[in-house]
């Protein structure tokens, strides 16, 4: 696989640390020698609204927001939030879908059933990975916002990044006990 123009789309609900995930991953990729372009929509993040971030890296970059049907990876920190982003999956079904098993139910809406979710996911990709990111975050950091670090640990196996470079990027964002807890969550997810 080449990483000349690799596209990652990240989504979740405000308060899950998506912008921090974008920063940590972007900094690590820059330190690994890649060009990086990012963009995000986070106007509602303070109120729990959906946030979508785009990260593109490689040697041939064109624009911060990808065209529909061009994402190499889509990450969802809340299960149902991925549904709106399936338009970015490639027609050959090679897009990797990384999905946290976290569900945030809204009493005013019916939450999609697992059967519905699986059907729609398999219509769009042959590479679907469910990650217990919330459980890992709560086990190590006792903070739901740090699900992003668990996801980061898991996706590292698909990216051209050295583990030590990601860890250095994490160290730039955390210190003390928070750093130790986040590195533990990162390593547990990496070893899944």
Secondary structure as UniProt FT lines:
FT   STRAND          6..13
FT   TURN            14..15
FT   HELIX           18..31
FT   TURN            32..33
FT   STRAND          35..41
FT   TURN            43..44
FT   HELIX           45..47
FT   STRAND          50..58
FT   TURN            68..69
FT   STRAND          73..76
FT   HELIX           79..88
FT   TURN            91..92
FT   STRAND          96..100
FT   TURN            107..108
FT   HELIX           114..124
FT   STRAND          127..131
FT   HELIX           133..140
FT   HELIX           144..146
FT   HELIX           147..155
FT   HELIX           156..158
FT   HELIX           163..171
FT   TURN            172..173
FT   HELIX           176..190
//
